[in-house]
């Protein structure tokens, strides 16, 4: 597994040729193992996680938490974090909660995603957490739900997702 490890630089960003695409990791490892390795920094996180500066906080079977520190660069025109950023954070957690149940060679992709915004998220909110759990997992689809909360447990958004479970085809 040495070829999956980060290059050890302080920024936590792997550089080629040590930067495999996430699908390569999930082809070889079951979801729980791969996500745990991502959380520990043993393999790179997905590109969207890195680009959005999300943190992988909790990885358990059927349960994943991602965190994000809101800042003004993420604001929409009314002065709060853009709904698309919040939805992306929630989608990450929702999808990974399902991925944590899957064996090597299977991946989950979002078919349907609903986000409900309950209060604005701003820099003053502090770090927020998208806490997602699988509600149902079948052979072909799965459903998960998430709550976006702050450190005090105040709910800022809720979401649900239906995901399609695919058997990877390496030659695609």
C-alpha positions in Angstrom: 0.0 0.0 0.0 3.0 2.3 0.0 1.9 3.7 -3.4 -1.2 5.1 -1.8 0.5 7.2 0.9 0.9 10.9 1.0 4.3 12.3 0.2 4.6 13.7 3.7 4.8 17.4 3.0 3.5 19.7 5.7 0.7 21.0 3.6 -1.0 17.6 3.5 -1.4 17.8 -0.2 0.1 14.9 -2.1 2.0 15.4 -5.4 2.2 13.2 -8.4 2.9 10.4 -8.8 1.7 9.7 -5.3 -1.7 11.2 -5.8 -4.1 8.5 -6.9 -7.7 9.4 -7.8 -10.1 8.4 -5.1 -11.7 5.8 -7.4 -8.4 3.9 -7.5 -8.4 3.7 -3.7 -12.0 2.5 -3.6 -11.3 -0.1 -6.2 -8.8 -1.8 -3.9 -10.1 -1.1 -0.4 -13.6 -1.3 1.2 -15.2 2.0 1.9 -14.7 2.0 5.7 -11.0 1.2 5.4 -10.4 3.7 2.6 -12.3 6.5 4.5 -10.4 5.7 7.7 -7.1 5.9 5.9 -8.2 9.3 4.4 -9.1 10.5 7.9 -5.7 9.5 9.3 -3.9 11.1 6.3 -2.5 7.8 5.1 -4.1 8.3 1.6 -5.2 11.6 0.1 -8.8 12.8 0.6 -11.0 13.3 -2.5 -10.3 16.3 -4.7 -13.5 18.1 -3.7 -12.6 17.7 0.0 -9.2 19.1 -0.5 -10.3 22.0 -2.7 -13.1 23.0 -0.4 -10.9 22.6 2.7 -13.4 20.2 4.4 -12.1 18.0 7.2 -13.0 14.4 7.7 -13.9 14.3 11.4 -15.6 10.9 12.0 -15.6 7.6 10.1 -17.7 4.7 11.3 -19.7 2.1 9.5 -22.8 4.0 8.1 -21.8 7.2 9.8 -19.5 10.0 8.6 -18.9 13.6 9.8 -17.2 16.3 7.7 -16.3 19.7 9.1 -15.8 23.1 7.7 -14.7 26.5 9.1 -16.9 29.2 7.4 -15.2 32.4 6.2 -16.2 35.4 4.2 -14.8 34.1 0.9 -17.6 31.5 1.0 -20.4 34.2 1.4 -23.2 34.8 -1.0 -24.5 38.3 -1.7 -26.6 38.5 1.5 -23.6 37.8 3.8 -23.8 34.1 4.7 -22.1 31.0 3.4 -23.5 30.2 0.0 -26.0 27.4 -0.1 -24.0 25.5 -2.7 -21.1 25.3 -0.3 -23.3 23.9 2.5 -24.9 21.5 0.1 -21.5 20.3 -1.2 -20.4 19.7 2.4 -23.6 17.7 3.2 -23.4 15.8 -0.1 -19.8 14.8 0.8 -21.0 13.4 4.2 -24.1 11.8 2.8 -22.2 10.0 0.1 -19.4 8.9 2.3 -21.7 7.5 4.9 -23.0 5.1 2.3 -19.5 4.5 0.9 -18.4 3.4 4.4 -20.7 0.3 4.0 -19.5 -0.8 0.6 -16.9 -3.5 -0.3 -13.9 -2.8 -2.5 -14.9 -2.3 -6.1 -18.3 -0.7 -5.3 -18.9 3.1 -5.3 -21.9 5.2 -4.5 -23.1 8.2 -6.5 -25.8 10.8 -5.7 -29.1 10.3 -7.6 -31.2 12.7 -5.5 -30.2 15.4 -3.0 -32.3 17.7 -0.8 -31.0 20.4 1.4 -33.1 22.4 3.8 -31.6 25.6 5.2 -32.8 26.5 8.7 -30.5 29.4 9.7 -27.6 31.2 8.1 -24.0 30.1 8.5 -21.4 32.8 8.9 -17.8 33.1 10.1 -19.2 34.0 13.5 -20.9 30.5 13.6 -17.6 28.8 14.0 -16.8 25.3 12.7 -19.8 23.4 11.4 -20.2 19.7 11.0 -22.2 17.7 8.4 -23.2 14.6 10.4 -24.6 11.9 8.1 -26.0 8.5 8.8 -27.3 5.8 6.4 -31.0 5.2 6.8 -31.3 2.3 4.3 -28.8 0.4 2.2 -29.9 -2.0 -0.5 -28.1 -3.8 -3.3 -28.6 -1.0 -5.8 -29.6 2.1 -3.8 -29.1 3.6 -0.4 -30.6 6.6 1.5 -28.8 8.7 4.0 -29.7 11.8 6.1 -27.5 14.6 7.6 -27.7 17.5 10.0 -25.4 20.5 9.7 -24.6 21.6 13.3 -22.2 23.8 15.1 -20.2 22.8 18.2 -23.2 23.4 20.4 -25.5 21.2 18.4 -27.5 24.0 16.9 -29.0 22.8 13.5 -28.3 25.0 10.5 -29.4 22.7 7.7 -30.7 19.2 7.2 -30.5 17.0 4.1 -31.3 13.7 2.6 -29.8 11.8 -0.3 -30.6 8.7 -2.4 -27.5 7.2 -3.9 -27.0 4.6 -6.6 -24.5 1.8 -5.8 -22.4 0.9 -8.8 -20.0 -1.9 -9.3 -16.8 -0.3 -10.6 -15.7 -1.1 -14.1 -11.9 -0.4 -14.2 -11.7 0.0 -18.0 -14.1 2.9 -18.1 
